[in-house]
Each structure stands twice: as structure tokens, then as C-alpha cells.
Amino acid sequence: MLDNRPRNGSTTLVKQQRDGGGQSETGRASALEIKVAHSAAEWRQAKAALGREHGLGAGREAGDRLCQLVKEDGRLVAVLVWCAAAWHLQARDETVGWDAVTRSKRLKLVVQLRRFLVLEATRRANLASQCLGAGLRELVGQWEAQHGYRPLLAESFSDPESHAGTVYKATNWTQAGLTKGYSQDHTDFYVPNGRPKKLWLKELAPKACVLMCARELPSVCQGAEGDGGGARSPLKAAQLENLRDAFRQVPDPRAATSRRHPLPALLGLIALGLLMGARDVLDIWRKVACLSQRQRQALGLCVRDKQSGRLTMPGYDALNDLLGAIDPAAYARALTAFLQAHEGRLPRSLALDGKSVGNGKCGMIITLCRHEDGRPVAMTVARGKKEDSEVSEGRALLADPQVELVNALVTADPLHNKEATVRIILEKGGDYLIGTKENTSKRLAGTTQALQGTPFLN
């Protein structure tokens, strides 16, 4: 059960310090005030403090963000900056228990503690854990007030070579594992550094992981749910209806007592799984199991759960048995007719490219556009600086949950030949075709060796 009571943007928490360090000059107990930074001036104050004293600098936030200013008797003592979560963390995703499609739709339920700083001039024993604990208690309500939905999980990282993570232990975070250990490099952008970070997770509601995987989210969390970058289907509802209709003339080999699900719907599911890249029946079943209610209806599924009234999916055995009995030639003819009728309107080829504005003085525009007509499907901007470049912003554009890459072929010039970039494309269900040059000698040598004896090397 989630607490639906509204929270204010600023909350005062009174803490009595045993050592007297938290006493004001008047002798009263000091008060920690958790205030949300709304104005540009407040954000500048936070960024300035982080730039001066945080070992990683102020950094840049992605997605929805929130800055908590922790004040004591009107004096700034700590800064907490929260933002969108990392796209893929194996240890986190295994802890939550969701698949890639569910993660792409509900990733906003996870917020990342991007920066946490206790100002040097105000440090004392236990202040860091008090500030983090106070910030966590107010985070959910403040985030909802600012973004319209409640997050369920928080994530953060610590370097085991420099920090023991004591502040996370003191505020009841759970260490979920280690990251893979990559750092930025001027040629490969991200390269293994042999220094994996500790991943810490903190549930922001009881049984948060269960709620994040539930069939339906609590009402106060539903604003976080989107269509997701890993779309449940590469075909739209109208195309799914056409796919269903394409199989109406295929003879049904099943006995009359075994026709619980309509034949066109089952054949449509199989065809859709193949379009999504499935390699066997089990893979087909796993991919189509994530279809939404609207998509299931468009394909012609009609069996509903007695309690919820929601359309149910056929089991693995239903698809496997049907494939063993169906006339493959009739099925192939129907599928070919559908593909020919929709030629040019199915999986896309997309180009990622950046163009300078004003000879680079005004930055650049990065576009993801269609090959056939150059029509943009997504755009972003970059300043051309090291941490705000075509590479980093192009990668962020591809990772945007609103950008669908399922069954898309993404092409890009050698500038984007980075492991982190192509990993995003693959994780979102797409393929890539990216060149390489001699300035990345190791990658060129590896590519040359891999392509020996093929038509791709000339």
C-alpha cells in the first residue's frame, strides 16, 4: 500500500545531536531543512558547490531531475542531485526481476543519486547519513510534486577503492553487486578500467520490486510508464490486424476440440515473433508474451482471464504443437503476401548523424533520420565539447525511451563506433552498420581479421 498523502516541497526535520555538534548558538536542537531547488539561482548554487568540492565535479543529469538542498539554520550543508536511472544494469535488473521490455517501459520508476555532497565547512560525525536519510524520506513526495509520479527504487554507486559505502549502509541501502567497470577514453569513449563500482539499491516503497513487475502499477506510479524504447511489437495495431487477416485462408489442422485460440491469431503471433528476431519456438513465445492488451486484441486473441477480464496469451505448447501440424507452404504463401503488401512500411533503416551550426560556433544538431527520405524521427543538440559532443549526445538520443529501435538498422559514421553506443542499439532490439578507421587501430585490425574471406572486405 502506497501512502497517497501529498508532500510539501520543503520539509524541516529536527535532529538532536548527542555530541552537541548540532546545537545552534541559542542551545536549541538544529533543524535540517530539505528544500527542492526550483529556480535557476538555486541550481547554480548547487552546481557551484559540486564543482568546487565534489571529486567528479557537477556532472550532467539525464531525464527527469531533482535537486535537494539540505539546510541547517538557513545555511547550506549538503546537496543531493537525483536524475534518470542507467539504461541497463545487470545486477539491478536481476534484483528487480523485470525483462528488457518491461524495463524500457518502467525505467522512470528508478531514480539515480547522481551527486551527493556534504560541504566541507559543515562536516561532522553522522551528518552525511542524516542528510541522505532525510533526503530519502522526502524524495518520493517531492519527486511526485515535480514530475507527476512516484518512483519506487533508488540507485547509486560507490568506488570501493576510495569509499567503503558506509553512508549507504547507515541509511539501509542494499549492495546489489558490481558494475562492469568502464571509464571514458578519448578514442574508445568507454574502455575497461578494472575498477568496477559498487551498485547500491534502496526501495522507496514496501515490496517495490514486486510492484515494478506487477501487471498494473499503483495509480500514483502510472505516470512513469511509457511505451518504452524496447517496443513490445515492431508493428502498429493496424498492421497487426492486417497480419491476422493474412492468415484467414490458411487451413486449420487442429481438432475441433483444440481450437481454444483462433488460428489467425496464433499464426500472427508466430510471424510477429519471427519479425522480432526469434530463432526458435521458445524464443517466439517469450517475445510475443509481452504484447499489450491492445496489440493482443488487434491480433485476434479473444480468451480472457475470468478474474481480471484481460486477454490471455496462448501457452508455449499451443504454438509448438501448431507449428508441427500446420502446412508450411500455405503459411509461407500467406506471410509472403503480407510482407509484399507492406513493403517499405515494416522495419526501418535509420541514419545517425550530426551537423555543425555556424561552423561549430553554435554547436550542432544530431538527427536520427530515415534512409529512404531523410525524414527525422528524433533530434537533439550538442555544444561540441568533450562531455557534450556528437558521440555522447548521439548515444543519449539512441537511449531515449521514446526512440524505438526494434528491428531497425542504424547506420553511423566511424565517430560512433563505440562499444557503449552499439550496446544500446542491440539492447533496444536493433542492428547496426558502422564504419571504422585507422585512428582506432585495434578495432580496425579486429574488424579486418573478422571479415577476411567475406564480400565486405575489399
NUPA-981009 format. One record per atom (N, C-alpha, C): x, y, z; residue in one letter. Coordinates in steps of 0.2 Angstrom, whole numbers, plus 5000, padded with zeros to 4 digits. Atoms other than C-alpha are relative to their C-alpha. Layout:
N
XYZa ...
***
This chain:
458
500449945000m 500050005000m 500450065000m 499649945000l 500750174995l 499750055004l 500349954997d 500550325005d 499850064995d 500349955005n 499450444995n 500050075002n 500149934997r 499650595006r 500550054996r 499549965004p 500450744997p 500550035005p 499449984997r 502150815002r 500150074998r 499849935001n 502750995003n 500750004996n 499349995003g 504251054993g 500550015005g 499549994995s 505151095009s 499849985006s 500250044993t 505150995025t 500650015005t 499549994995t 506051035041t 500049945005t 499950064996l 506750885051l 500450025006l 499649984994v 507350925069v 500449945002v 499650054998k 508850825074k 500450025006k 499649994994q 509650825092q 500649964999q 499350035000q 511550795091q 500249985007q 499850024993r 512150695106r 500750035002r 499449974999d 513850765104d 500050085001d 500149935000g 513150945104g 500250044994g 499849975006g 513850975087g 499550034996g 500549975004g 512151005080g 499650065004g 500449944996q 511651145093q 500250064997q 499949935003s 511451315087s 500350045006s 499749964995e 512151465097e 499550015005e 500649984995t 510451485106t 499949935004t 500050064996g 510651305113g 499449954997g 500650045002r 509051235103r 500349954995r 499850055004a 509151075093a 500050034992a 499949985007s 509751105075s 499549974995s 500550025004a 508551085061a 500349994993a 499850015007l 508951005044l 499350014995l 500549985005e 507851085030e 500149974993e 499950035007i 507650985014i 499650044995i 500349955005k 507251115000k 500149984993k 499950025007v 506951074982v 500350074996v 499849955004a 507951184970a 499650014994a 500449995005h 506751264959h 500250064995h 499749955004s 507551424952s 500649994997s 499350015003a 509051444941a 500550025005a 499549984995a 509951534955a 500149945005a 499950054995e 509651384967e 500449944997e 499650055003w 510351264954w 500750024999w 499349985000r 511851374951r 500449995006r 499750014993q 512151374970q 500249935001q 499850074999a 512151184970a 500549984995a 499550025005k 513151164954k 500750035002k 499449974998a 514451284961a 500349975005a 499750034994a 514651194977a 500349934997a 499750075003l 514851024967l 500650014996l 499449985004g 516051104955g 500650015005g 499449984995r 517151164970r 500349945004r 499850054995e 517151014981e 499949934998e 500250075002h 516450854973h 500649984995h 499450035004g 517850744966g 499849994993g 500250015007l 516850714950l 499750064997l 500249945002g 516350894948g 499250005000g 500749995000a 514550954945a 499649954996a 500350055004g 514150824931g 499450034996g 500649995004r 512650824919r 499549955001r 500650044999e 510950754923e 499749984994e 500450025006a 509950654911a 499349995002a 500750014999g 508050644910g 499750045006g 500349964994d 506950704925d 500550005005d 499549984995r 507950784938r 499750035006r 500249964994l 507850854956l 500650015004l 499449984996c 509050944967c 499750025007c 500249984993q 508850944986q 500650045003q 499649964996l 509651074996l 499949995007l 500150024993v 509951025014v 500350065004v 499849954996k 510051175025k 499949995008k 500050014992e 510351195044e 500150085002e 500049934997d 509851365052d 500150054994d 499949965006g 509751435034g 500650004996g 499350005003r 511551385030r 500049934996r 499950055004l 511851265015l 500549955003l 499550054997v 512651105022v 500149944995v 499950055005a 512350975008a 499650014994a 500450005007v 511750944990v 499949934998v 500250065003l 510850794983l 499750014993l 500349995007v 510550784964v 499849934998v 500350065002w 509450654958w 499850004992w 500250005007c 509050604939c 499849934998c 500350075003a 508550464927a 500649955002a 499650064999a 509250294930a 500449984994a 499750035005a 510550204920a 499649954996a 500450045004w 509850114905w 500049935002w 500050074999h 510449944909h 500649995005h 499650034995l 511249874925l 499849935001l 500150075000q 511349684925q 499849995007q 500250024993a 511349674944a 499450035003a 500649964998r 509949804946r 499449964997r 500650035004d 508849724933d 499949935003d 500150074998e 509149544940e 499650015007e 500349994993t 508649614958t 499350024999t 500749985001v 507049694951v 499649944997v 500350055003g 506649544941g 499650014993g 500449985006w 506049634925w 500449984994w 499750015006d 506349594907d 500250074997d 499749945004a 507149714894a 499450054998a 500549965002v 505449764888v 499650045006v 500349964994t 504649804905t 500550055003t 499549954998r 506249894910r 499950064995r 500049955005s 506150004894s 499350045002s 500649964999k 504350054899k 499950035007k 500149984993r 504550074918r 500750035003r 499449984998l 506350134919l 500050075005l 500149944996k 505750304926k 499849995007k 500150024993l 505250214942l 500650005004l 499450004997v 507050214946v 500450064999v 499749935000v 507950374951v 500849995002v 499350014998q 509850384952q 500350065004q 499649954996l 510850484966l 500650024996l 499449985005r 511950574953r 500650035004r 499549964996r 512850684966r 499850005007r 500149984993f 512950694985f 500650035003f 499449974998l 514050814993l 499850035007l 500149964994v 514150875011v 500650055000v 499549945001l 515051045011l 500649995006l 499550014996e 516751035019e 500050045006e 500149954995a 516451185030a 499549985006a 500650014995t 514951105039t 500149925002t 500050074999r 515550925040r 500149985008r 499950034993r 515450825057r 499749935000r 500150074999a 515150655063a 499249994999a 500750025001n 513550575056n 499650054996n 500449955004l 512950725046l 499949974993l 500150035007a 513150635029a 499449955000a 500650055000s 511950495034s 499450035002s 500649964998q 510750615042q 499750044994q 500349975006c 510650715026c 499849964995c 500250055005l 510550565015l 499349975002l 500750024998g 509150495026g 499550045000g 500549955000a 508250655027a 499850014993a 500149995007g 508350675008g 499649944997g 500350065002l 507750495005l 499250015003l 500650004997r 506250525017r 499550054996r 500449955004e 505650675006e 500049994993e 499950015007l 506250614989l 499349984996l 500650025004v 504650524984v 499550054999v 500549955001g 503450664988g 500250064996g 499749955004q 504550794981q 500049994993q 499950025007w 504850704965w 499349994997w 500750005003e 502950674963e 499850074999e 500249935000a 502650854966a 500350044993a 499749975006q 503850904952q 499949964994q 500050045007h 503650764939h 499349964999h 500750035001g 501850694942g 500049935001g 500050084998y 502350514948y 500549995005y 499650024994r 503150424962r 500549954998r 499550055001p 504750324960p 500049955005p 500050064995l 504950154968l 500749985002l 499350034999l 506850124968l 500550064999l 499449965001a 508450224970a 500649964999a 499350035001e 510150184964e 500650055001e 499449964999s 511850244967s 500649965000s 499450045001f 513650194965f 500650035005f 499549984996s 515250204976s 500649964997s 499450035003d 517050174971d 500449965006d 499750034994p 517750034983p 500750015001p 499349984999e 519550094981e 500050065004e 500049934996s 519050264989s 499550005005s 500649994995h 517450234999h 499849935002h 500250064997a 516850095010a 499250004999a 500750005001g 515050145006g 499650005007g 500350004993t 514650175025t 499450045000t 500649964999v 513450315022v 499449964997v 500650045003y 512350195011y 499849945005y 500250054995k 512450055024k 499650035006k 500349964994a 511950185038a 499350024998a 500749985002t 510350235028t 499749944996t 500350065002n 509950055024n 499949984992n 500050025007w 510350035005w 500349935000w 499850075001t 510749864999t 500550004994t 499550015005q 512349824989q 499849944995q 500350055005a 511649734973a 500649974996a 499550035004g 513349694965g 500550054998g 499449965002l 514749774955l 499850024992l 500149985007t 514649874938t 500649964996t 499550045004k 515649804923k 500750045000k 499349974999g 517049934926g 500250034993g 499849965006y 517150064911y 500150075002y 499949934999s 517850234910s 500150034993s 500049965006q 517950374897q 500750004998q 499450005003d 519350374885d 499950044993d 500149955005h 519750504871h 499949964993h 500150045007t 519750364857t 499449965000t 500650054999d 518550224863d 499450035004d 500549974996f 517550334874f 499949975006f 500050044994y 517250194886y 500449944999y 499650065001v 518550064889v 500149975007v 499950044994p 518849934903p 500550045004p 499549974996n 519750014918n 500249965006n 499950044995g 519749874930g 499850025007g 500349974994r 518849974943r 499350005000r 500850005000p 517049914944p 499850045007p 500349964994k 515950024956k 499549955003k 500550034997k 514849954969k 499350034999k 500749985001l 512949964965l 499650005006l 500450004994w 511850014979w 499250024998w 500749995001l 509950004979l 499650015006l 500449994995k 508650074990k 499250004998k 500750005002e 506750034989e 499750065004e 500449944998l 505650184991l 499349995002l 500750024998a 504050094995a 500149925002a 500050074998p 503749925003p 499949954994p 500150055006k 503949774990k 500150044994k 499949965006a 504549904977a 500149964994a 499950055006c 505249764966c 499449974997c 500650035002v 503649674966v 499550044996v 500549955004l 502649824961l 500350024993l 499749985007m 503849864947m 499949954995m 500150055005c 503549704939c 499249985000c 500750025000a 501649694943a 499750024993a 500449995006r 500349684929r 499850074999r 500249945000e 499749854934e 500350045005e 499749964995l 500649994943l 499550045004l 500449954996p 499950094958p 499850064996p 500349945003s 498950244952s 500550065000s 499649944999v 500250364959v 500749994996v 499450025004c 501650274949c 499950004992c 500250015007q 500750264932q 500350054995q 499749955004g 501450424926g 500749994997g 499350025002a 503150344925a 500049964994a 500050055005e 502550214912e 499950034993e 500049985007g 502850244894g 500049944995g 500050055005d 502850154878d 500749965000d 499350035000g 504750114880g 500350004994g 499650005006g 506150114868g 500049934998g 500150065002g 506049924868g 499349984998g 500750015001a 504349924860a 499849935000a 500250074999r 503349764863r 499849974993r 500250025007s 502949754844s 500350054995s 499849955005p 503849824829p 499450024995p 500649985004l 502149834820l 499550045004l 500549964997k 500749954824k 499449965000k 500750034999a 498949904829a 499749984993a 500350015006a 498349924811a 500449954996a 499650055003q 499749824804q 499949935003q 500150064997l 499449684817l 499349974998l 500650035003e 497649674811e 500149974993e 499950035007n 498249654793n 500449945000n 499650064999l 499449524799l 499549945001l 500550054998r 498049424807r 499549984994r 500450015006d 496949444791d 500349964995d 499650045006a 498349374780a 499949935001a 500050074999f 498149204788f 499349975001f 500750035000r 496249184787r 499949954995r 500150055005q 496449074772q 500449945001q 499650064998v 497648954780v 499649955003v 500450064997p 496848784783p 500249995008p 499950014993d 496648744802d 500149935001d 499850075000p 497548574805p 499849975007p 500150024993r 496948564824r 499349975000r 500650034999a 495548454830a 499550065003a 500549954998a 493848554834a 500150015007a 500049994993t 494148524852t 500650035003t 499449974998s 495848604852s 500150074997s 499949935003r 495448774844r 499850055005r 500149954995r 495448874860r 500150074998r 499849935002h 496349024852h 499949994992h 500150005007p 495949074834p 500649994996p 499450015003l 497149014821l 500350064997l 499749945002p 497449184813p 500450035005p 499749964994a 497949254830a 500749965001a 499450044998l 499149104833l 500650014995l 499650005005l 499949114816l 500350085000l 499749935000g 500149304818g 500550015005g 499550004995l 501049284834l 500649974998l 499450035003i 502249164826i 500450054995i 499749965004a 502549284812a 500350065003a 499849944997l 502749434823l 500749985004l 499450024996g 504049334834g 500649994995g 499550015005l 505049294818l 500250074998l 499949935002l 504949484813l 500450035006l 499649974994m 505649524831m 500749965001m 499450034999g 507149414828g 500149935003g 500050064996a 506649254837a 500349944995a 499750065004r 507649094832r 499749945001r 500450074999d 506548954839d 499450025003d 500749994997v 504848924846v 500050035007v 500049974993l 505348964864l 500150075000l 499849935000d 506149124859d 499450044997d 500649965002i 504549174849i 499550015005i 500550004994w 503449134864w 500250055005w 499749954995r 504549244875r 499950074998r 500049935003k 504549394863k 499250025000k 500749985001v 502649394860v 499650005007v 500350004994a 502249364878a 499950075003a 500049934998c 502549554881c 499550044997c 500549965004l 501149614869l 499550035005l 500549964996s 500049744877s 499349974998s 500750025001q 498149724878q 499750024993q 500249985006r 497849824863r 500349964994r 499650035006q 499149734852q 499749925000q 500350075000r 498349564858r 499350004997r 500649995003q 496649624853q 500150014992q 500049995007a 497249684836a 500249934996a 499850075003l 498049504833l 499449955000l 500650055000g 496349424836g 499949965006g 500050054994l 496649344853l 499350025004l 500749984998c 494949334862c 499949965007c 500150044994v 495249214878v 500250055006v 499949954994r 495049324894r 500149965007r 499950024993d 495649294912d 499350015003d 500749994997k 494049264922k 500050055006k 500049954994q 494549374937q 500250074997q 499849935002s 495449524928s 499650024994s 500349985007g 494549514911g 500550024995g 499549985005r 496149544902r 500249944995r 499850055005l 496649454886l 500649965002l 499550044998t 497749304890t 500449984993t 499650035005m 499249234879m 499949935000m 500050075001p 499249064872p 500749975003p 499450034998g 500548944880g 500549984995g 499550025004y 502148884873y 499849944996y 500250065003d 501348714869d 499650014994d 500549985005a 499948794859a 500450024993a 499649985006l 501248874847l 500449944997l 499550065002n 502448724847n 499649954996n 500450055003d 501048604843d 499750024993d 500349975006l 500348714829l 500550004995l 499450005005l 502048734820l 500149934998l 499950075002g 502148544820g 499549974995g 500650035003a 500448524812a 499950044993a 500349965005i 500248674800i 500449984993i 499750015007d 500548664781d 500550064999d 499549945001p 502248764779p 499950044994p 500049975007a 501948804761a 499450055000a 500549954999a 500248884765a 500150065004a 499849944996y 500948984779y 500550044997y 499549965003a 502449044769a 499650044995a 500449965005r 501249104755r 499650065003r 500449944997a 500149204767a 500550055003a 499549954997l 501649284776l 500450044994l 499749965006t 502449324759t 499650054997t 500449955003a 500949414753a 499950065005a 500049944995f 500849514769f 500650045000f 499449965000l 502649564768l 500150044993l 500049965006q 502449614750q 499650065000q 500549955000a 500949714753a 500250065005a 499849944995h 501849814767h 500750014999h 499349985002e 503549834758e 500150075001e 499849934999g 504449984764g 499650035006g 500449984994r 503250004779r 500249965007r 499850044994l 504049874791l 500650035003l 499449974996p 505749884800p 500450054996p 499849945003r 506650044796r 500850005000r 499349995000s 508450094791s 500150075002s 500049944998l 508950244801l 500850025000l 499349985000a 510550354800a 500150055006a 499849964994l 511350444815l 500550054997l 499549955003d 512250604810d 500050075004d 500049934997g 512750774817g 500350054995g 499849955005k 512950934808k 500150065004k 499849944997s 513851094814s 499550064998s 500449945001v 512851254816v 500550065000v 499549945000g 513851414811g 500749985001g 499350025000n 515451324808n 500249975007n 499850034993g 515351244825g 499950055006g 500049954994k 515251404835k 499350005004k 500750014996c 513351374839c 499949935002c 500150074999g 513651194842g 499749964994g 500250055005m 512751054832m 499349975001m 500650045000i 511150964828i 500149934999i 499950075001i 511150774830i 499349974998i 500750025002t 509750694820t 500149924999t 500150075002l 509150514818l 499550004995l 500449995006c 508350504801c 499949944996c 500250065004r 507550384789r 500550004994r 499650005006h 508650324775h 499750024993h 500350005007e 507350324761e 499850074998e 500249945001d 506850504763d 500350065004d 499649964996g 507950584776g 499550045005g 500449974995r 506450624787r 500249995007r 499850014993p 506950654805p 499549965004p 500550034995v 506250534818v 500250025007v 499849984993a 507250604833a 500650054999a 499549955000m 508350754836m 500350025007m 499849974994t 509450834849t 500650054998t 499549955001v 510850964851v 500649995004v 499450014996a 512650964857a 500450074999a 499649945000r 513851104861r 500749994997r 499450025004g 515351004853g 500650005005g 499450014995k 516351004870k 500149935001k 499850074998k 517150844877k 499449965003k 500650034997e 515650804888e 499350014998e 500649985003d 514350874877d 500150004992d 499750015007s 514950804860s 499549964996s 500450045004e 514150724845e 499949925002e 500050074998v 514650554852v 499649995006v 500450014993s 513950574870s 499350024999s 500749985001e 512350664864e 499749954995e 500350055004g 512050544850g 499949945003g 500250064996r 512150404862r 499450015004r 500649994995a 510950484874a 499450004995a 500650005004l 509750514859l 499849934998l 500250075001l 509850324855l 499749975006l 500250034994a 509550284873a 499350035003a 500649964998d 508050404875d 499449954999d 500550055000p 506550294880p 499550014994p 500549995006q 505450374866q 500349984994q 499750025007v 506650324852v 500049925000v 500150075001e 506150154846e 500549974995e 499550035004l 507550044838l 499849934998l 500250075002v 506649874837v 500049994993v 500050025007n 507049794821n 500350054995n 499749945004a 507949954815a 500749994998a 499250005001l 509649954806l 500250075000l 499849944999v 510550104812v 500750014997v 499349995003t 512050174802t 500350065003t 499649944997a 513350294808a 500750004997a 499350005003d 515050354803d 500549985006d 499550034995p 516650294812p 500050045007p 500049964993l 516450434826l 499649965005l 500550044996h 515050324833h 500249935001h 499850074999n 516050164833n 500349995007n 499850014993k 516050144852k 499649955003k 500450064997e 515549994862e 499450025004e 500649984996a 514350084873a 499450024996a 500549985005t 513450154858t 499649944997t 500350065003v 513249994849v 499649955005v 500350044995r 512749904865r 499350035001r 500749974999i 511250024867i 499549984994i 500450025006i 510649984849i 499849935001i 500250075000l 510749804852l 499549985006l 500450024994e 509949804869e 499250034998e 500749985002k 508449904861k 499749964994k 500250045005g 508249774848g 500150014993g 499849985007g 509049854833g 500749964998g 499450025003d 510549814822d 500450064998d 499649955002y 512049924817y 500449994994y 499550005005l 513149964802l 500450065001l 499649944999i 514550074807i 500749994998i 499350005003g 516250114799g 500550005005g 499449994995t 517950114807t 500650024996t 499449975003k 519550204803k 500749985003k 499350024998e 521450184805e 500150045007e 499849974994n 521350304820n 499849965006n 500150054995t 520650164830t 500349934998t 499650055003s 521950044825s 499849935003s 500150064997k 521549904837k 499349974997k 500750025003r 519649904831r 500149984993r 499950015007l 520249914813l 500349934999l 499750065001a 521349764815a 499649945001a 500550054999g 520049664823g 499549994995g 500550005005t 518749704810t 500349974994t 499750035006t 519949664796t 500149925001t 499950074999q 520349494804q 499349964999q 500750034999a 518449454807a 499750004993a 500349995006l 518049504789l 500449964994l 499650035005q 519349404780q 499649954996q 500450055004g 518649304766g 499350014998g 500749985001t 516949394765t 500050064995t 500149955005p 516249514752p 500150075003p 500049934997f 516349654765f 500650035000f 499449975000l 518149674764l 500350004993l 499749995007n 518949744748n 500750045000n 
***
